[in-house]
Amino acid sequence: MKLRRIIGVGLSLVLCMGLCACSCSTGETTSKKNASIDDILGYNPLDYVTLGQYEGIPVQLNAADYVVTDDKINDMMQSMCGNNKDISVDESKTVVTDDSIVNVDYVGQLNGVPFEGGAASDVWIDVKNNSDAETGTQYIKGFSDGIKGARVGTKADFGVTFPANYPKADLAGKYVVFTFTINSIAKDANVELTDDYVKEHSSYQTVAQLRDAAKVQVEEEMAETKESDIRNKVLGAVVENCKVNSVPKDVVDKRVDQYLSQYKESYVEKGSSLDEYVLNNLKLSIEEFKEQVKEEVESTLKSELVYEAIAKEKNMTVDEAGFTAYAEQQAKKNGYSSIDDLFKTYGDGKDTEAGKKYLEEIYLCNMAAEFCVQKAVVTEV
C-alpha cells in the first residue's frame, strides 16, 4: 500500500492558506520589528536552491473557460433551488457520465482509517455540479470526479485533498481516499422552474430574481476559478523552473519525528505500538512507513525551499501587525479559539514558539508566491 499526501502542511498552505492576507515587506522598508527569513529559519535557503525564472511567468488561458453562459446560469438556478430533481432510477443507465445523477454509498479514509463524517449511504450525487442532488449542498472540489466512468454495481476508489481552510481542522489540507459503491443512475429530469416553484424551494420570489442571483454567483465562481487557475499555473512553473540541490537534514528529521509522534497520538490506542498499528492497518513495516513519511516531508520541504529562497532574494520580511492579522484569520477559519492554539498545533502540539516560527515561514512563502503571481504575464486566447 502506498501512503500518499501524509503531510498536511507546506506547499498546500502556500497554495491555499490566505495568500491575499500577506502584506509583502522588502528590505527597503524593514523596521526593527520585522523578522527576516534568516531570523525565522536559522539557515539560508539560497544555500539549497538555485533559482530560475520566477518573475514574468507566462500563463495562457482559454478565455472560453471563464465565460458566463446561459447553460451555466441555468445549472446554477437549478442548484440554488435545492431539491429540484425528480429523481427516479433508470435501469437502462449502467455507466456514470459527466452529467449523471448517481446513487452511491461511500466511505472516506484518512491514512487508511475511516474518519468521522466521512461515510454515507443512499446518497444522490449530481456529478456535473459536484453536489448533493437532493439538497444542493456542494462537495469539496473533485469529490464526484472519482465516479465518472464507473459502472453500476461496482466500487470506485478516488483520492481528494480537503481545502487548507476546511472548517474541520483535523481534515484541513489532508489527502483522503473515498470508496464509492455505485448503486444506480437516475433518469434525466429537471423540474421546470416557475415563480411558485422558486418561491417554495429557494429564498427568492420569482424566476427573474433567481436568475439575477444565479448570474452573480456564476460570475463570482468564474472569477475565482480564473484566479485559481492562474495561481496554480504560476506556482507550478516556479517550482519547475528552480532547482533544489539538497534539503536541510535536521529539518527533515525533526518533521519526520513530529509527524510520527502526532500520528501515534491520533491513531494508536494506549497499550499498542505504532509498529503494530502501521503493520495491521497500512500493511507496512515501520521502516517502510518511516521512509514514506520522509519522502513526503522532503517533497513538501523542497517546494517550501523554493519560495523561501525567493523571499530571501527579494529581502521580504514578516511585519508583526500583518502576521498577527494573518494568524488570527487562519485561527478563525480553522476553528481555533486563539492564535496561541494555532501556534501550539503547528508546534507539535506543545511548542507555541516553534509553531509561530513555522507559520511565519509559511507567511513568507505566501508573500513570495503572491509576488510571483502578481508578476506573471497572463494572456487569454
C-alpha positions in Angstrom: 0.0 0.0 0.0 1.4 3.4 -1.0 1.0 6.2 1.5 0.4 9.5 -0.2 -0.1 13.1 0.9 0.5 12.3 4.5 1.7 15.8 5.4 -1.0 18.4 5.6 1.3 21.5 5.6 3.8 23.0 3.3 3.0 23.8 -0.3 -0.7 23.2 0.3 -0.5 26.2 2.6 1.4 28.2 0.1 -1.3 27.5 -2.5 -4.4 27.9 -0.3 -3.7 29.5 3.1 -4.7 33.1 2.6 -2.3 34.5 0.1 -4.2 37.7 0.0 -3.7 38.2 3.7 0.0 38.7 3.2 1.5 42.2 3.1 4.9 42.0 1.4 7.7 43.9 3.0 11.1 44.3 1.3 14.5 45.3 2.6 13.8 48.9 1.8 11.0 49.2 4.4 12.4 46.9 7.0 11.9 48.0 10.6 13.3 46.6 13.8 10.0 44.7 14.4 10.3 42.9 11.1 11.6 39.3 11.0 13.8 38.2 8.1 13.8 34.7 6.6 17.2 34.1 8.3 15.7 35.0 11.7 12.9 32.5 11.2 14.7 29.6 9.5 18.1 29.6 11.0 19.6 28.8 7.6 20.0 30.5 4.2 17.6 28.9 1.7 19.8 30.1 -1.1 22.4 27.6 0.1 20.0 24.8 -1.0 18.2 26.3 -4.1 19.4 27.5 -7.5 16.7 30.0 -8.5 15.4 30.0 -12.1 12.7 32.3 -13.6 10.1 33.3 -11.1 9.2 36.8 -12.4 7.2 37.3 -15.6 6.0 33.7 -15.7 3.9 33.3 -18.9 0.4 32.0 -18.4 -2.0 31.2 -21.2 -5.7 30.8 -20.5 -8.6 29.7 -22.7 -11.0 32.6 -22.4 -14.0 30.4 -23.2 -13.5 28.6 -19.9 -14.5 31.6 -17.9 -17.4 32.9 -20.0 -20.7 33.2 -18.1 -23.1 31.3 -20.3 -26.8 30.7 -20.2 -26.2 27.0 -19.5 -24.0 27.8 -16.5 -26.6 30.2 -15.2 -29.4 27.7 -15.7 -27.4 25.0 -13.9 -26.8 27.4 -11.0 -30.5 28.2 -10.9 -31.3 24.5 -10.6 -28.7 24.1 -7.9 -29.9 27.1 -5.9 -33.4 25.6 -5.8 -32.0 22.6 -3.9 -34.5 19.8 -4.2 -35.2 20.4 -7.9 -34.6 16.9 -9.3 -37.4 14.4 -10.0 -35.2 11.5 -9.1 -36.1 8.0 -10.2 -33.9 5.1 -11.2 -33.2 4.5 -14.9 -32.4 0.8 -15.2 -31.1 1.3 -18.7 -28.3 3.5 -17.5 -25.2 1.5 -16.3 -22.2 3.9 -16.7 -21.8 7.2 -14.9 -21.3 10.1 -17.2 -20.2 13.7 -16.6 -23.8 14.9 -16.1 -25.3 11.8 -14.3 -27.3 11.8 -11.1 -25.9 8.8 -9.2 -27.0 7.0 -6.1 -24.0 5.8 -4.1 -22.7 4.7 -0.7 -19.3 6.0 0.3 -16.7 5.7 3.0 -13.7 8.1 3.4 -10.4 7.1 4.9 -7.6 9.3 6.2 -4.3 7.3 6.2 -6.2 4.1 5.9 -8.6 4.9 8.8 -12.3 5.9 8.4 -12.9 9.4 9.7 -15.9 10.9 11.4 -18.4 12.3 9.0 -16.8 10.7 6.0 -19.4 8.0 5.3 -22.9 8.0 3.9 -25.3 5.6 2.2 -28.2 6.0 -0.3 -26.9 9.4 -1.4 -27.8 11.0 -4.8 -24.9 12.9 -6.3 -25.2 15.4 -9.0 -21.9 14.7 -10.8 -22.0 17.8 -13.1 -22.4 20.2 -10.2 -20.4 18.2 -7.7 -23.2 18.5 -5.2 -25.9 16.5 -3.3 -28.7 16.2 -5.9 -31.4 16.4 -3.3 -30.2 19.3 -1.1 -27.8 21.2 -3.5 -25.0 21.1 -0.9 -21.6 21.4 -2.6 -18.9 18.8 -2.0 -15.2 19.6 -1.8 -13.6 20.2 -5.1 -13.0 17.0 -7.1 -15.2 14.8 -4.9 -17.5 13.5 -7.6 -14.8 13.1 -10.2 -13.9 9.6 -8.9 -17.2 8.1 -10.0 -17.1 9.3 -13.6 -17.0 6.2 -15.9 -17.8 3.8 -13.1 -20.4 1.1 -13.7 -23.5 0.4 -11.6 -22.8 -2.4 -9.1 -19.1 -1.7 -8.8 -16.8 0.1 -6.4 -14.5 3.1 -7.2 -11.7 4.5 -5.1 -10.7 8.1 -5.5 -8.5 10.4 -3.6 -9.1 14.1 -2.9 -7.4 16.8 -0.8 -9.5 18.9 1.6 -9.1 22.6 1.3 -6.5 24.1 3.7 -9.2 26.3 5.1 -11.7 23.5 5.7 -13.7 24.2 8.9 -12.7 20.9 10.5 -9.1 21.4 11.4 -8.3 17.7 11.6 -9.1 17.4 7.8 -7.9 20.7 6.6 -5.3 20.2 3.9 -5.4 16.4 4.3 -5.5 13.9 1.5 -8.2 11.2 1.9 -9.4 8.3 -0.2 -13.2 7.7 -0.7 -14.5 4.3 -1.7 -17.8 4.7 -3.6 -20.3 1.9 -4.3 -22.3 2.7 -7.4 -26.0 1.7 -6.7 -27.9 3.2 -9.6 -28.3 6.1 -12.0 -31.3 8.4 -12.3 -33.4 9.4 -15.2 -32.8 12.8 -16.8 -35.4 15.0 -15.4 -35.2 18.6 -14.2 -38.3 20.3 -12.8 -39.4 23.4 -14.8 -38.8 26.5 -12.7 -41.8 28.6 -12.2 -42.3 31.5 -9.8 -44.3 29.3 -7.5 -41.7 26.6 -7.5 -38.8 29.1 -7.0 -40.7 30.7 -4.1 -41.2 27.3 -2.4 -37.7 25.9 -3.0 -35.4 28.9 -2.7 -35.1 32.3 -0.9 -36.3 34.1 -4.0 -39.8 35.1 -5.0 -39.6 34.8 -8.8 -37.6 33.1 -11.6 -36.3 36.5 -12.6 -34.9 37.2 -9.1 -33.4 33.7 -9.0 -31.8 34.2 -12.4 -30.2 37.5 -11.4 -28.8 36.0 -8.2 -27.5 32.9 -10.2 -25.8 35.1 -12.7 -23.9 37.0 -9.9 -22.9 33.7 -8.3 -21.7 32.3 -11.6 -19.7 35.4 -12.3 -18.1 35.1 -8.9 -17.3 31.5 -9.5 -15.8 32.1 -12.9 -13.6 34.9 -11.4 -12.5 32.7 -8.6 -11.7 29.8 -11.0 -9.7 32.1 -13.2 -7.7 33.4 -10.3 -7.1 29.9 -9.0 -6.0 28.6 -12.4 -3.6 31.5 -12.8 -2.1 30.9 -9.4 -1.8 27.2 -9.8 -0.1 27.5 -13.2 2.4 30.2 -11.9 3.3 28.4 -8.7 3.8 25.1 -10.6 6.0 26.8 -13.1 8.1 28.5 -10.5 8.9 25.2 -8.7 9.7 23.6 -12.0 12.0 26.4 -13.0 14.0 26.3 -9.8 16.4 23.6 -8.8 16.6 22.3 -5.2 20.1 20.9 -4.8 19.6 19.5 -1.3 17.4 19.8 1.8 18.5 20.6 5.4 18.7 17.2 7.1 17.9 18.4 10.6 14.7 20.0 9.4 13.6 16.7 7.7 14.5 14.6 10.7 12.6 17.0 13.0 9.5 17.0 10.8 9.5 13.2 10.5 9.7 12.8 14.3 6.9 15.3 14.7 4.7 13.5 12.2 5.3 10.1 13.7 4.5 11.5 17.2 1.3 13.2 16.1 0.3 10.1 14.1 0.7 7.8 17.1 -1.2 10.2 19.3 -4.1 10.4 16.9 -4.5 6.8 15.9 -2.7 4.4 18.2 -4.6 3.2 21.3 -2.8 3.1 24.6 -1.1 -0.2 25.2 -0.4 -0.7 21.5 2.6 0.4 19.4 3.0 2.4 16.2 4.8 -0.5 14.7 1.7 -2.8 15.2 -0.8 -0.2 14.1 1.1 0.5 10.8 1.5 -3.2 10.1 -2.1 -4.1 10.8 -3.8 -1.1 9.2 -1.5 0.1 6.4 0.2 -3.2 5.7 3.6 -1.6 6.0 6.6 -2.3 8.2 7.6 0.6 10.4 10.7 1.1 8.3 8.6 1.4 5.1 6.2 3.7 6.8 9.0 6.0 8.1 10.6 6.0 4.6 7.3 7.1 3.0 6.9 9.8 5.7 10.4 11.0 4.9 9.8 11.1 1.2 6.7 13.2 1.6 8.4 15.5 4.1 11.3 16.0 1.6 8.9 16.6 -1.3 7.0 19.2 0.7 10.1 20.9 2.0 11.6 21.2 -1.5 8.6 23.3 -2.6 8.9 25.4 0.6 12.6 26.0 0.0 11.9 27.5 -3.5 9.6 30.1 -2.0 11.9 30.7 1.0 14.7 31.3 -1.5 12.6 33.8 -3.4 11.7 35.6 -0.2 15.4 35.7 0.7 16.5 37.1 -2.6 13.8 39.8 -2.6 14.6 40.7 1.0 11.0 40.0 2.2 10.3 40.3 5.9 7.4 39.5 8.3 5.9 42.6 9.8 4.4 41.9 13.3 1.0 43.6 12.6 0.4 41.9 9.3 1.4 38.5 10.6 -0.8 38.8 13.6 -3.8 39.6 11.4 -2.9 36.6 9.2 -2.6 34.3 12.2 -6.0 35.5 13.5 -7.6 34.9 10.1 -6.2 31.3 10.0 -7.2 30.6 13.6 -10.8 31.7 12.9 -11.0 29.8 9.6 -9.8 26.6 11.1 -11.7 26.6 14.3 -9.0 27.5 16.8 -10.0 29.5 19.9 -6.9 31.7 19.7 -3.7 32.2 17.7 -1.8 30.6 20.5 -3.8 27.4 20.0 -3.0 27.6 16.3 0.7 28.1 17.0 0.7 25.2 19.5 -0.8 22.9 16.9 1.9 23.6 14.4 4.5 23.3 17.2 3.9 19.6 17.7 1.0 20.2 20.0 3.1 21.8 22.7 5.7 24.3 21.5 3.9 27.6 20.8 7.0 29.5 19.8 8.1 26.8 17.3 4.6 26.8 15.8 4.7 30.5 15.5 8.0 30.4 13.7 6.7 27.7 11.3 3.7 29.8 10.4 5.9 32.9 9.9 7.8 30.7 7.4 4.6 29.9 5.6 3.6 33.6 5.7 6.8 34.4 4.0 6.3 31.6 1.5 2.9 33.1 0.8 4.4 36.5 0.2 6.9 35.1 -2.3 4.1 33.1 -4.0 1.9 36.1 -4.3 4.8 38.1 -5.6 5.3 35.5 -8.4 1.5 35.5 -9.2 1.4 39.3 -9.4 4.4 39.4 -11.7 3.0 36.8 -14.1 2.2 37.7 -17.7 -1.3 36.4 -18.4 -2.7 36.1 -21.9 -6.1 34.8 -23.0 -6.8 33.1 -26.3 
